[in-house]
Amino acid sequence: MSSENERPEDPAGGIPEQLALIRETVRKADVPRAKPRTWRGAALAKELPVARVLVNKGVLHLDQYFDYAVPEELDADAQPGVRVRVRFGAGGRNVRGGRREGGGLIDGFLVERLAESDYTGALAALAYVVSPEPVLGPELLALSRAVADRYAGSLADVLQLAVPPRNGRAESKPSPEPLPPPPAPSAGSWERYAQGPAFLRALAEGGAPRAVWTALPGPHWPQEIARAMAATLASGRGALVVAPDGRTAGRVDAALTELLGEGRHALLTADSGPEKRYREWLAVRRGSVRAVVGTRAAMFAPVADLGLVAVWDDGDSSHSDDNAPFPHVREVLELRAAHGRCAFLLGGTNCTVEAAQLVESGWALPLRADREQLRIAAPLVRTVGDGELARDGAARAARLPSLAWQTVRDGLRSGPVLVQVPRRGYAPRLACERCREPARCRHCAGPLQAPDQRDLDCAWCGRAETAWHCVACGSHRLRAQIVGARRTAEELGRAFPAVPVRTSGRDHVLDSVPDTPALVVSTPGAEPVAEGGYAAALLLDGWAMVGRPDLRAGEEALRRWTAAASLVRGQPEGGTVVIVAEPTLRPVQALVRWDPVGHARRELAERAELGFPPVSRMASVTGSPEALAAFLATAELPPEAEVLGPVPVPGAAPGRPRRPWDAPPGESWERALLRVPPGSGAALAAALKAAQAARMSRGGGAQVRIRVDPPDIG
């Protein structure tokens, strides 16, 4: 090939000319450009050439910002809040031309742009900007930092929960234009509460009231939440509501749509799918919508000018995240209300001990109805104790006491009847019929279960058992220690052969059932909503819920019972609930009187006397005995900290998924509880975080797990 000035003649005439044009294009584009991999030799941005980046390394000793150089070609896109890719881990040895090179590519967020760095060494350059969309605003960053500090975790781990994964197709679509604020709604069913209308007026006028709301049983609470959100929107501010699951969020979503119409709020749940959920999240981030209804991850939703945060049923375990640093929705929304000076609403048909403490401390005010309204809305609750069961022939024959039998028969004349069973399956636990010895697997000694009517298998290793016999007495006959939902449905089907029987549980959850006569057998938390309410409800095997070895067993049992009983029609309409449990138990008495607030207050007083959460702040530290002892020896705990334990931690059962707090298979772990008085929780979290960071920076050794405010302390 000749040069550009010495072009040979070509008979064909076309090809050399085309090649020359290509060469000319390449020559004009051949400016000093570096490869995006290192940007070696590339010019830096003329203004603010330093980018402060949070790298996505969720380890405590790297919980800090790192400075990077901004190439000129990335200047326009490298704005605070965008996702970036950087090279990390090269060290200070590989420096060429004043620029650090090497290391592996890792994701991160650009936090801010600076004129100069306080780091004196060579800076690596940003590899590239993943997307020019700013997804991490200052408010979300400050909230995430506060959550990380409260739970002794890293900021990167919190942002993994707060910012959803990117979806390019959703990001490329524009969000709709925001709608003007709606008019303030009427009080509606909030009139049933003495302070309900005043609470709505305060929201509509731009106030920031904080309330613990004990909702009346019945179907009105989704509409009441929607009116609170609408009143906040009327003041020109945003609103956020977090529900424990997608079904509950769907009810609030439907009520808000009915009240305000489409386009005024976003629904953020896992059921939406990644693209739709990210598109809705972007609409919130861009300010197109100012109201959000969602599940747990929505607690970080970047709502502009937030005026109200609300959580429904804060006692549900779904509100506690299973990923580090394990934040709880209630605590995160309390932080948002305090930092953002917005209204706070904690609602539910039950009342947790934490909610009672908020009222006791004066941080929030109670929002309750009087007893007259409660008598109209609540069903009649009747009890069946162990003594009556022992004397009742109907209970021995069909597992239904006579009172429950009569209640079901009367209820089926006017609508569906709900039956709550604590355990799923057919017969979750079996024993010898003659000597009551628990039936165990011959291979691993795990408990035998009957997932259906015929087959036996081991709950631990999953092996089938075809020829079981009792090792104690030799009998071949089994009895059920615990009767599951499937077995209960079968028994009820035989007792009421002309009535359809529906089941709702983990494998198949029903959202709703029609108002025609039917028996609905459900496990706790999976109860479908009946159109017009259930005519009656049976709460079976109450001992299985109250008798768990857990500090929160009574509170959790009452929460499950009130949630099911709230789906039943009010007493004036004939609604009746029968609970099969010892009538003298405190949670049973609270259900009969429909007094969850009184139960929570008594629990709070007892925990204050014993120094248990939420009166005290507590953290659990779990690991091997050697690692745990070394950690506690080096941690600079507050002087007032008290160490309880350590005690052995049970391992995960073979064949079952391992929970975050279970010991690994084959290892012996221990757990210590660290307790501090109120006001010292931040110091405890800081001490644990510093000790864990120092330990990891030295190479760590055996694993130690930290959880602040553990939900289960035994």
N, C-alpha and C positions, 0 to 999 in steps of 0.2 A: 504494500500500500504506500502511495505517495503521501506527502504532507498536504496540508490544506492549500498551499500556494502553488504546488506542482501537481496538478491533477491531469493524469493521462487521458488521452482520448479513448473513448469506449464506443465500439460500434453499436452496442445495444443502447447506450446512452442513459439508462435509468438507474442501474444498480450502484455505480460509484457515487452518483449524486445523492442517493438515499443514505449511503454510508457516511458521506461527508456531513449530511444534515444531522445524523445521529451523533457523530463525533463533536459537532459544534454544540449540540444540546448538552452533552456530557461535560464539555469543556466549560461552558457557562455555569453549569451547576456544581463544578468542582471547586467550591469554596472550602476553606479550612473547617471541616466538620469532623467531630469525633463520633465514634460509635456510641450508641446509647448505652452500651454495656459499661463503659468507664467514662465517657465524655472526655477522653484524654486530649488535652490541648484546646478544648472548647472555651470560648469566652464566657465569663460569668455575667449574671444579670447586673445591669448598671445600678439599679436601686435595690436595696434589701437583698443582697446576694446570699444570705444565709437562711436556711430553712431549719426550723426546729421540729423534729420528727419524733413521734411515739412509735417505736417499733413493736411489732406484734410478737413479743416474747413474754409470755405470761409467767415469768420467774421473778421472784421478789427482789433479788439483788440487781436486776436490770430494770426496776420500776422507776425509770427516769427518762428525760428527753435527751436526744442525741442531735447534734448539729451536722448539717450537710450543706454542701455548696449547691447553688442553683444555676445550672447552665442557662445561657441567654435564651436558647430556643424553648426552654420550659418556663420562662418567666411569666407568660400570660396565664398558663394553666396551673402553675404551682401556687395556688392560693390557699389560705388557711381553711382547714376543714376537708380537703380533698384526700382521696386515697392515693398513696404513692408506693413505689417499689424502690427499695434501697439495698445496697450491699452492706452486709453486717458481719463482723467477726474477723476482719482481715488483720487487726492489730496495727501497730505503728511501724512495722518493718518494711512493708511493700509500698514505698512512696516514690512516684515518678513525676517529675515536672511540678513538684509542689502539690500534687494531688494523690490522695490515698487510693489504692486500688486493691482488688481482690475481695474475698469474702463471698458468702452466699446471698442470693436474692431473697428478700423477705418483705412482707407487706407491712404497711404502716400508715399513719395519719399525719398529715402536715398540720402542726398545731399553730405556728406563727412564723412570720418572716422577720428577719433581723438585719440590721446594717452591719453588724460584726458579731463574731462569736467570742465567748469567754474561754473557748478552748484554744490553747496555744499551738497545738500541733496541726498537721495537714488534715484537711477535710476531704472526705469522699464526696462525690457528686451524687445527686439524685439520679437513679437509674432511669425512671420515667414516671409520668403521672398516669395512674390507671384510668382515672376519669376526672374531668373538670368539675363534676358535680360536688359541691360542698355538702358533706353529710354529717360533719362533726362541728356543731356550733359551740360558742362559748358556754351557753347554759348547760348543754348536754355534757360538755367536758367537765365543768365544775361539779355537776351532779355525780358523774361517774367517779371523779376523784373523791368526793365525800363518801360514796358507797364503798370504794376500795379501802379507804382509811377506817371506816366503821367496822368492816368485816375482816380486817387484816389481810387484804388481798392486793392483787396488782391491778393497775389501771387498765392494762391490756386485756385482762380477763373480763373486767366489767364491760369494756367496749365490745367484746365478743358477744355479750348478751344484749347490749344497748343498740348496736347498729346492725341491721340485718345484712345478709350477704348480698352482693351486688348482682343485679340482673340487667344486662345491657339493653335488652329490648324494652323493658319497663322504663329504663332511664332515658331512652331516646324519645319517648312520647311526652308531649307537654301535659301539664296538669291543668284542670279547668280553672276558669276565673273564679275567685272567691265571691260568695253571695253576701248581700248585706245582712246585718244582724236581724234576727226575727223579733217579733213583738214579744213582750213578757207574757208567759202563760198564766192561766188562772191557777188557783191552788188545787182544784180538783180533789182527789182523795187525800191530799195533804191536810185537808180540813179535819180529818179524824185525829190528828195529833195537835196537842195544845200549842206547841211552838212551830208547827209545820208551815203555816202561811208566813210567819215572821222570818223563818229561815229562807223561804223563796224570795221574799222581798229584799232581804239583805243581799242575796246573790244578784238579783236584778239591778240593784242600786250600786253594784261594784264593791260590796263588802267582802270580808273574808271570815265568815263564821266557821267554827270548828265544832262538829257534832258527832256523837256516837248514837246511831239511830237503831233502835230495836223495832224492827218492822212488824206490823201486824200480820198474822197468817192470812193466806189468801193469795189471789192472783194479781193484786194491784201494785206490788213493789216495782215491777219493771216500768210501769207508767210513771210512778213517783220519781224514780231515778231519771227518766226522760224529762220530766218537768224541771227537775233541779238543773239538768244540763241546759235546757232551753232558757231558763232564767239567767244562767251564766252567760250564754251566747247573746242574750238580749242586752247585756251590759257591755258588749263589744269585746269580751274576753273569751278564752278557750276553756274547754272542759275535757277531763279525762276520767274514764271509768274502767276499772279492771275487775273482771269476773273470774271465777276459778276454772271454768271450762268453756268450750265452744258452745254447748247447748245453752248455758246461762247467758253468755254474751249474745247469742242469737235472739234471746227473748228481749234483752234491752235494745238491741239493734232494731227489732221489729217495732217496739214501742216508740223509739225515737223517730223512725221513718214515718210511722203513723201520725206522730205529733207535728213534725216539721217538714216532712217530705224528703225526697231524694236530694243528694248532693251536698248536705250540710255536715256530714260526719263520715268517718272512716272506720271500718271494721278490721281490726288486726288480730287474726287468729291463725293458727297453723293449718286449719282446714281450708283456708283460702288458696293455698299453694304459693310457692316462692315468688312467681312473677306478679301475681295479683297483690300479694301482701306487700311486696316492695314498692309497687306502683301506688298503693294506698299510703304507705309510709312516706314516700316522696311527696305526695300531695299534702301531707301534714307538714313536712319539712319546708316545703315551698310556700306554705301559708294559704293553700287553696281551700283547705278545710280546717276548722278550729275546734272540732269535737272528735274524740276518739273513744271507741268502745273496743275492748280487746281482752285477751288473756294475759298471762304473767309477763311476757316480754314487753307488752304495751306500757308497763310502768315507766319505761324510759322514753316513751313517744315524745318527739320534739314539738310539742304543741306551743304555738306562738302566744305570748301574753296569757299565760295560764292563769285561770281564775278559780278553778275547782278541780280537786283530785278526789276520787271516790273509789272505795274498794268494797265489794260485796262478799260477804261470808269469809271474813279474814281467817277463820279457824280451819278452813280447808287446806289440806297438805299441799295441794297444787300451787298455792301461793308462795311456797318456799322452793327456790330454784335448786336443782340437783347438781349444778355446775358451779365450780369455784368462782367467786368466794361465797356462794350460797346465800344471796340476798333474799329477804322476804319482802313481798309487795307492800305490806302494811308499813314496814320501817322505811322503805324507799319513798313511799308517798308522804310519810311524815316529814322526811328530809325535804321533799319538794315543797310541801306546804310551808315549812319554816323558812327555807331559803328564798322561795319565791313569793312569800307573803300572800298566799292564796287560800281559798276556802278548803276545808277538809271534811269529808263525810265517810264514816265507817259504818256500814250497814249490814244487817242480817236479821233473820228471825231468831237467832240465838245471840248470846253475848259472851265473848271470850274474856279470859282473865286480863289479857292485855288491854282490851277495850275498857274494862272496868277500871283499870289503873289510870287510863287517860282521863276518865271522868273524876276519879278520886284525887288525882294530882291537880285538877283544874285546867289541864291543857285543852280539854274539849268539854262541851256541855252535853247533857243527856237529851235525847229527842225521843220521847215515848208517848204512847197513848194512855188514856186513863182506863180504869178497870171496866167501865161501862162499854167502851168501844171494844175492849179485849173480849168481853163476854159475847159480843155480837159476832166477832170474826173468828174466834177460836172454836174448835170442836170440843165435844165432851170427851174427856179422857178417863178411862176406867182401867183398873189393874187386876191382874191375876197372879197370885203368889205361888210359891212352891207348895205350900200346904194344900191349897185348893187343887193344884195339879195332881198331887198324890191321891186325893180323894175322888177325883173326877174320872169316871169311867170313859167319858168321851175323849178325854185327853189321852188316856192310855190306848184307846182303840185307833184314833185317827190323828193324834198329836194336836187336836184342837180342843181346848177347854170348852165347857158348855156355854160360857158367856161369849167366847169368841165365835162359836158355832152360830149362836143366835144373832150376833152382830153381823156376821157375814150374810146370813139368810135374809135378815131385814134390809141390809144395804143393797143386796142384789135386786131388790124390788124396784129401786129407783136409780141405779147407776152402777158404775164399776167399783170394785173393792180392791184396795192396795194391801199386799202382804209383803212386809219387809223381813228378809232373812239375812242374818249376818254373814253367812258363808255361801260361796258359789259352789257349783258342782252337784253331785248326787249324794255321796257320803264322804266328805273330806277326811274323816278320821274314823277308824274301825277298831273294835275290840272283840275279844272272845265273849260269846253270849253267856257262857257258863260262869267263868271266873273273872271276867272284866279285864283280863290282861291285854294291854294294847297290842294290836296286830302289827308285826314288824317284818321287814324284808329279810330273806335268808342270806342275801348277798352283802348288804351294807347296813342292815339294822335300821333302815329308815322306816317311817310310818307308811302303812299301806292305806290306799284310798280307792274309792270306787268312782271314777269320773262319770260312769254311766251305770245302768242298772245291772249289767252282767260282769264286766271286766274288772279285775283287780290289778293295780300296778303300784309301784313304789313312788312316793312323792319326792324322793331324793335322786335315785339313779334311773327311774323310769322303766325298770324291768317289769315285765308282766308276771303275775303270780297265779298259777293254775292249780296248785295242790297245797293250799295253805292248811296247816293244823296248828293248834295252840301248843307251844312248847311247855306250858305249865300244867295243863290238864288233858291235852290230847284231843280236845273238841274240834270239830270241823265247822261249827256254826259261828257266824259273826253277827255283831250288832253295831249300829251306828252310834259312835260317841257324839258326833256332830252331824246334824242333818242339813244338807245343802239346799240351795234354791231349786235345783232340778227335782230332787226327791220331794220337796214340799209341793211343787207344782203337780207332781204325779199323785200325791195323796189328796190334794184338793180336787184334782180332776175326778178321782174316784168318789169323793164325798159329794161333789156337785156335778154329776155327769152331763147335765143339760146346759152348763154354762161354759163358754170358751175360757181357756186359761192361756194367758200370755206371760212370757218371761222377759226380763230385762236385766242384763248383767254385763260383765266385761267383754264377753264374746259378741254380744249383740245388744246394744242399748237403744231402747225406744225413746223417741222424742216426745211423743204424745199418744194418747189413746182416745177413742170416741167416748161419748157419754152414755153408751149402751151398757147393759149389765155384762160384766166380765170380771174374772179374777186376774189381777196383775201381780205376779210374783217377781220381786226385785231385790237385788243386793243394795246395801246403803250407798247412796250417791248416784245410782242409776235409775231412780224413780222417774217414770215419764209423767208428764203433766196431763191431767184428765180435763177434757172440755167440760166446764161447769163444775169441776172439782169432784173428788171421790166421795162416794156416799159413806164409806167407812174405811178404816185401816187397821190392820193387825201388825203389831211389832213383836215378832217372835224371838225367842232365845235371847232375852235381854242380858242374861248372865254372861253370855259370850262376849259382849261388848264392855260391860262394866268390870268384868273380872280380869282384864288384861293387866299385866304387871307394868304399868306406865303411869307417870305422874298425871298425865292428861286423860286417863281412861274415862273418868266420870264426865269430864267436860266434853270429850269427843262423843261419848254415847248420847248425851243430851243434845248435842248439835245434830247428830244423825236423826234422832227421834223427832226433834222439832222440825227439821227439814221435810221429813215424810208427813208428819201431822199437819204441816202448813198447806199441804195439797188437798186436804179434806175440807169439805164444806163446813160452814160455821154451825154452831150448836142450834140456832134458830131454824136452820134448814135440815136438821136431823143428823148432822155429821157426828160420827162417833169413832173414837180411837181406843183400841184395847191393847195394852202392853203386857206381855208375859214376862214379868220380872218381879223380884221381891219388892213389895210396896214400900217398905221402910227405907230403902236406899235413897240417898239424897238426890241423885239425878232423876229418879222416878217421881219423887215428891215434887221436884221443880217442874216436871212435865205436867203432872196432874194440876198444879196451880198455875201453870204456864207462867213461870217466873224465872226465866233464864238470867235476868239481871241479878236477882237475889242469890242465885246459885253462884254466879261469877264473883259477887262481892264476898261471899263466905269463903270461896276458894282463895281469893286474893288475901283475905285476912289470915288464913292458915299459912299461906306461902310466905307472907311477911313475917310471921312468927318463926318459921323455920329457915328463913333466908333463901327461899327458892325463887327462881325467875317467875314473873318479870320484876319482882321487887329488887332482886339483885341482878347483876350482869354476870353471865357465865360463858366460858369457852371450854371446849373439849380439845385435848391433845392426844392423838392416838398414834401408836407405832410399836415397834418391837421393844421389849423391856430395856435393852441397852440404849437404843436410840432415844427412847422417851426419858430415861434417867439423865442422859447427857444433855438433852434439850432443856429440861427443867433446871439443871445445874447451871447452865450458861445464860438463861433468860433473866433479864433484869426486871422482874415483875414489880408492880407497885407495892409499897410496904403493907398496904391493907389487903393484899391478895391472899386468898386461902386456897391451898391445894387439897383436893379431895381425891383420895386414891393413891396410886393407880389400882385398877381392878382389871381382870382378864376380859377380853372382848371375844364374844362368840364368833366363830368363823362362818362363812357362807355355807349353807347346806349343799351337799353335792347335787348336781343336776338343776340347781336354781340359779337365776342371775344374781351376781354379786352386787350388793348395795354399796354406796360410797363409803359407809362407815364399817363394813365388814372386813375382817382380817382375810388376807389372801389365803387360798387353800394351802394347807400344810404348814402355815406359820402361826405362831402364838403372839398375839398382840395384846397390849394393855392400853387402858384409857385413863387419863387423869382429867378431872374437872377443876377448873380454876374459877374461883368466885370472888367478886369484888362488890362493894356496896354501891348504891346509886351515885352517879357522878364520876366514877372511876373507870367506866367502860372504855372511854377513849384511850386512857393511859394503858389499860390492859391490852387493847388491840394494837397499840403502837409498840408495846414491849414484845408481843408475840411476833409481830411483823419484822421487827429489827432482829430478833433472835433467829427467825427462820431465814432471813436474807443473809445474815452472817454465816449461818450454817451452810447454805447453798453456795455461797461464794468460796468457801473452803473445800468444796467438793462433796459436801452433803453426807455421804454414807447412806445408811439405811433411811427409808422414807419415814417422815413424820407428817401427820395430817392435822391441820388446825381448822376448827369450825367455831366461829363466834355465834352465840345464841343458838346452840343446837336444839332442834325440835324435840329430840328424844333423849332424856337423861335418865330413863328408867323409873 
